[in-house]
Amino acid sequence: MTCVSRLTRQSFISSRARAVRLSDTSIPCQSTAASARGALAKPPELYLFINQPFSPGKTVVANKPVTTSPNAEFFTNDWIDPPSVNFKARDGATVYGRMYLPSNYKGGGPAVLFVHGAGYLQNVHRWWSSYYREYMFHHLLMERGFVVLDIDYRGSAGYGRDWRIGIYRHMGGKDLTDHIDAVNYLVKEHGVDPKRIGLYGGSYGGFITLMAMFTQPDVFAAGAALRPVTDWAHYNNPYTANILNLPQSDAEAYKQSSPIYFANGLKGALLICHGMVDTNCAKRTGRSRPIPSKTTALNAMRAGPMNTSGF
C-alpha cells in the first residue's frame, strides 16, 4: 500500500483547530496535515501539522501560517477582541454575550442589539465568526458612539438541553425576553440611553426583531429585520415542527410565535429587507398576509430581486 493511498482527511469545524493525534500509521512516510486556524479577531489561515519520523504520535505545529487571506487594508484596522459579559434573565438564568464598547465611553449613548440567526446557533465564542460582516459592522457602530451587545439567547447552541427547549411552543417568548433583559442590563450597568435602543438581525434574528418591534414597542425605538419569518405555519416543517409541533394540532403555538398576528403593535421605525430568490426564508413567509393598515411606522421594505438568504 502506498503512502498516497493511505492518506486520510481530517475535518475541522468553524475554523477551530481540533487536536488530532498523528501517528506513523495514520499519516505515514513522515507526511504533513493542514488545518485552518484562526481567532476571534483574526480570519483563519492554513497551518501545517508535521509528523515526526522518529516520535510516533508526536506532532509539531508550524508557528507561522502558510497563507494570508485578508488584504493589507484589513490589517490597518484596530479589530478588537470583544469581551464576554453575562447578566441574569428574569427567571434567574445566566445569559452570555459579547460587548462592543466605544473607546472612552462614559454612558448616555445609544445601543444596538444584534440577534444571531438560526435560533440554534452559538455566537458568543473565541473564534472567527461566520458573522464576520456583522463583526466588522459593529466596529463601525462603535466608532459612531453605539454600544453593541450580541447575546446567546434562549434556544442558542452550546448551553444544554434546558436552554434549547426553553422556546418550545413559544418562539418569541424567552428568547425575546432575554433581549429585553439585555436592554435592562445595558441601561443599569452601562448607562445606555433607554430611549435610543434598537436591534437587528437576519432570518431568526429578523423574526426576533419583528417580535420585539411589534410586542415591545416601548423598549425598542428602531429595528432592521433581514429575511424574517412572519408566519411559522408557512416555514420549513422539519425545522418548525420540532419546536411548535404541527399547525393542525397546535395552532395556538404557531399563533403566539408568529409576528404577523402582532403587527398592529408597531410604533417605532422598522426596516424590512428580503431577497426575492431566498430559498430558505422564502419571501412569502415574510409577508404571508396583508400587513395591517395601522402599521404606519413601517419606514421601508426592500426586496432584493437577485438576493438569496445570505445577502
Buried (B, 14 or more C-beta within 10 A) or exposed (E): EEEEEEEEEEEBEEBBBEEEEBEBEBBBEEBEBBBBBBBBBBBBBBBBBBBEEEEEEEBEEBEEBEEEEEEEEEEEEEBBEBEEBEBEBEEEBEBBBBBBBBEEBEEEBBBBBBBBBBBBBBBBBEBBBBBEEBBEBBBEBBEEEBBBBBBBBBBBBBBEEEBBEBBBBBBBBBBBBBBBBBBBBBBEEBBBBBEBBBBBBBBBBBBBBBBBBBBBBEBBBBBBBBBBBBBBBBBEEEBBBEBBBEBEEBEEBBBBBBBBBBBEBBBBBBBBBBBEEBEBBBBEBBBBEEBBEEBEEBEEBEBBEEBBBBB
